Amino acid sequence: MSRKKIVHILHSIGGVDTSLRVLIKSIDSSKFENIVIHGTKDNSNFLDDSNNYVKEYKIPIERDINVLKDFKSIIKAYKIIRKEKPDLIHAHSAKGGLVGNTIGFLLNTINVLHTPQAYSFLSASNSLKRRFLVLIERILKNKKSILLASSNSELERGIMEIKYKKSETALFNNCISPITLDPEFSDISSYNLPDEYICTVGRPSYQKNIELMIEVLKEVKKEIPKIHLVIMGIGVVSPNTENVKRLIKAYDLEANTTLIEWTERERIFHIVSKSKLYITTARYEGLPYAVIESLALSKSIIATDCDGNRDLVFDGENGFLVDADDISLMSKRTIELFQNESKRLEFQKKSLEIFNQNFNLETNIKNLEALYSKYCIK
């Protein structure tokens, strides 16, 4: 039986990059051939389930809207698709969707699965920009487009706001394999972390809203003077880093915070596993891998009540959900969970249960393969 050829199109950074690498590493390569089209500045070297490198092409696809570069990306991707003749396109992220759905419209012979991983309009700073971005998503959606949502929240938003028919949608939760801590990355002594700390993974940006986390830390310190927050994910695409550092200094929190630039994912797991709890203050998400990893590591979680987070954290069961602007309640919840060991242990047990039931890739990957087979051109 010949393999089905799947072309993935994306701007491969952050959670979107993690998502694709996890999927390609798990998909049965005897049944599916994966090809990746991604940005010129993105990380390369995607491995399949046999540890073989998959074919990849680089085009000038970037996160922000740039008419010239976007046009060039569409043209280059179109030529690649014509050359490779795939059975299906899987477009990841907003920009991947722009390129993939446009090609699907132009060719009109191939289905395009679009996984937004958090719609771009959720980042809009005003209602006019939001309406414009929603309109773009609606225009790009065509009869060859299928929404492959990464969470129930994303699925519902696609139906309600982008106006997908339910028959034009499918769901495949972001998933990961169970985490086994690698002893090779167990040494975290160089970070000089205290014995007790809380942590988060997320680049300082509008989406992750780390500024809110610093405001919460300021309030928690009044009750727990030695509270310590570890922020992982400081990197190149972290536009709010200096603002976060300014707040830390202004609130005299230098001794209460550790900022960690890029480090191996396996080392992050060790840092998260030793933390008292995990916290996220995101304004919006698709289905955040960092939180899924925290579930797999059996952590109790405090999270803002937004798309993605509310699919993973259930208030009073494995953590607490708090409105995104409620600094007071998030501070109280952090203090409560930090100090209440029995509650924390109860939440930790439930987190692992939720992971195993819903987000374990080893049991769910066959569902994605079935969706690929369903939507491949006949």
N, C-alpha and C positions, 0 to 999 in steps of 0.2 A: 504494500500500500504506500503510495507516494505521500510525502509529508505536506501538510498545509503550510503555506508561507504567510507569516504575519509580519507586517511592517509597523514598527512603533515610531511615532513622531512626537518629539517633546523638546522643551528646554530643560536639560537634565541637571537640576540643582536641588539641594535640600531634600524634602520628603518625596518629591516627585522622582528624583534620581534613586532614592532608597527603594521606593515602590517598584520601579521597573527592574532594578537589579534583583530584588527578592523574587519577583515573578519569573524572570528569565532563568534564574538559578533553579526554579522548582518545576517549570513546565517540562513535560516529557518531550525531549528533543528527538525521539524516534518518531513522534507524530507531528511535531510542529517545528518549523524552521523560523527562528526569530531574526529580524534585521532591524537595526536601530538607526534612525535619522535624528540627529540632535545638533546642538549649537557648536560652533567652532571653539568656544572657550570652555565647553563642558568637560567633565571627566570622561575618560574613555575606558575601554577594556571591560566589556560586559561578558560575563561567563555563563555558560549554560549548565545543565545538570550533570554534564560529563566533564566540566571544567575546561571546555573548549571556548575560545573567544568567538563571539558571534560577529557577523559582518556589520559594519557601521559606516555611515556617511555623515559628514559634517557640513552644515549649512549655516548662514548668518542669522540664526534664530535667537532672539533675545527676549528677556522678560517684558521690558517696556515696549509700548507701541512705537514703531518707527516705520513709516509708510514705505520708504525705499528698501530697507532691509527686509521688511515683511514681504514685500513684493518679490524680492530676489529669492527669499526662502521658499515661497510658493512655487516659483518657476523651477528652482533647483530640485525641490522635492517632487514636483510633477514629473520631471525628466527621470528621476530615480525610480518612481513608481512605474512609469511606462517601461523602463528597462527591466525591473525586477518582476513585474506582473504578479503581485501578491494576491492571495485569496481574501485578505482582510487587512484593513488599516485600523490600528489601535492608537488613537490620539490621546496623549496625556497632558493635562494642564490646560489653562486658557489659551496660551499661545499655540500649543500643539493642536488644540481644537480648531483654532483659526486656520492653520495650514492644512490640517487633515480634512476638515469639512469642506474647505474650498476645493481641494483636489477631488473629493467625493462628488461635489456638484459638477465640476468640469468633466470628469470621466463618466459619471452616471452609470458605472458598471460594477462598482465595488462598494460594499458596506463600510461604514466608518463608525467604530465604537469610540465614543468620547467620554473619557474620565476626567472631569474638571479638576479634581483634587482641591476643591474650594473655588467657587466661581469668582472671577476677577472683579465683578461688580460689588462684591462684599468689601473690597478694599477702598471703594469710592469715598472720598472725603466730603462730598456734597450730593444732594439729590439729583442735580442736573447730570453730573458725571455718571451717577449710578444708572439713571434712565438711559443714557447713551450706551453704556456698556451692556445693559440688558437688551437693548435694541439690536446691538451687534450680534449677541448670542442668538437671538431669535432669527436674524437674517441668515446667519451662517448655517443654522439648522436646516436641513433639507431632507428629501425623502430617502436618502441613503444614510442619514445620521441616526444612530441609536445611542441614547444616554446610558452609559455603563457607570452608574453611580458608585462611589467608594463608601457611602454610608446612607442610612435611611434619611437623614436630614438632607443630604445632597439630592437624593431621589425626589423627595417631596418638593424641594425648591425648584428642581428642573421642571416638574409637572406644573407647579403653581405659577412660576415666574417666567420660565422660558417657553412654556406652553407645549411641552412634549406631551403627546398622547401616552397613556399608560402602556399601550402596546408597543411603543417606541422606546421603552426603557427596560433596563435590567439592573440588578444589584449584585455587586461582588465587593464585600467588605475588604478594606485593606487588611492584610493578614501577615503574620510572621511565623516562622517555625519556633517551637519552644526554645528558650534561651538556656544554653549550658555555658556557665562562666568559664572562660579560657584562662587557665593559670598563667599563661605567658604574659597576660596584660593585667595581672592582679596588683602589681606594684604601682600605687598611686601616692607614694610618700612624697614625691617631688612637689605635689600641690599643697603640702602642709595643711591638710584639712583637719579640723577638730574632730573629736570622737563623735559628736552629735551635730548633724546639719540637715537642712532640707535642700532640695535641688530642683532644677528645671533644665530642659534642653530646648533652646530656641534662640535664633539670631535676633538681636535687638532690631526691631522693625515695627511698622504700624500694626501689622497683623498680630505679632506676638505680644505687643504691649508690655514690654518688660518694665517700663516706667511705672505702671500700676503695681507691679510686684515690689518695686523699691518703696513705693508709698505704703504698701502693706507691711514690708519689713520694718519701716520706720515706726509703725504703730506697735508691731509685735515686740520690738526691742524694749518698749516701755514696761512690758510684763516679763519678758525673758531677755535680760540684758546680753546674754551670751549667744543669742540666736545667730545662726550662720547660714547664709544662702549661697549655694554654688550654682552659677549660671554657666552652662555649657553651650557651645555653638557660636561663639564669637568668631566671625570670619570676614571674608571679603565682602559678601553681600549682607552687610549688617549696618544699614544706614543710620540707625539710631544709637550706635555704640557710644559716641561722645556725649550725647544727651544723658544716657544712662550713667556714665561715669560722673558727669556733672552733678546729677542728683545724689549719687552715692557720697560724693565729697560734701555737698551742701548739707546733707543730713547726718554727717559724721558716721558713715556706715562702712568706711574702708576696712575696719577690723572685723566687720560682720559679713563681708562678701568676698567671694573668690570668682573671678572671671576666667574661664578656660577657653582658649582658642581651640582651633580644630585639633581633635585627637581621634584615635582609632575608635570605631564603634564598640569594639570589644572592651576597651578601657572605660568608655562611658557606662557600659553595663555594670562594671564593678563599682563605679562611683554611685550610680543610682541604687544598686542593691544594698549598699551600706548606709544609705540615707534614712532618716526617720520617716520622711514622706515626700511625695512628689507634688509640685504645684505648677499650674499653668494659668496664665492670665490672658490668653489669646482672645482677640475680638471675633475671630472666625477661623474655621478649619474645614478641611475635607473630612478626613478621618486620620488624626495625627499619629504617626508612627511612634513618636516618643512616648505618648500616653499608652499605646498598645504595648510597647516594650515594658512600661511600668506595670501594666497588668500582668504580663508574662513573668515579671520579676517579683510579683506578689507585693506590690506597694499600695498603700492607701493614698488617695489622691484628692487634692483640692483643686477645683477647676471652675473657670467662668462658664456660665450657662449659655453656650453658643453652639452653632452647628458643629458636628464632629465630636466635641467634648461630651455633649449630652447623649451621644450614642455609646459612650464608653464608661462614663461615670454616672452612677445612679445615687441620687442624694439619700444619705442615710444608710446605704447598703455597702458600697465599697469606697465611699468618700463623700465629699460635699460639693454641691453645685451652688454657685453664687452669681448674682447679677454682675455684669461686667464693670459697673461703676460703683459697686458697693464695697468701698475700702474697709469700712467699719466691720461689716459682717465677715468678709474674707479674713480680716485680722483675727477676729474672735474665733473663727473656725480653725485657723492655723494654730492658735494658742491651745485650743481645746484638743486638737488631734495630736499636737506635739506632746502634750502633758498627759493625755489619757491613754495609757498603754493598752488596756483591755479593748477599748474602742478601736485603736489602731490595728491590733491583731485581728479583730473581727473583720475589719475592712480589708486587711491584707488577704485573708483567706478567701473572701468573696471575689476580690480582684482576679485571683488565679482561676477561680471557677468560671467567671465571665470570659476570661481569655480562652480557656479550653473549650467552652461551649460555642463561641462565636468567631474567634479570631485566630484559630490555629491553622496555619497554612497547610500543614501536612494532611489535615482532614478536609480542607476546603479547595485545594488546587484543582481537583477533578471538576468542580463546579465551573471554574473559569475555562478549563479545556472544553467542557460541554458547550459553553457559550460561544467560544471561538468556532467550534464545529458547526453550531447552529447558524451563525451569521456569515460563515465563509461562502464565497460565491460558488454556485453549483457547477 
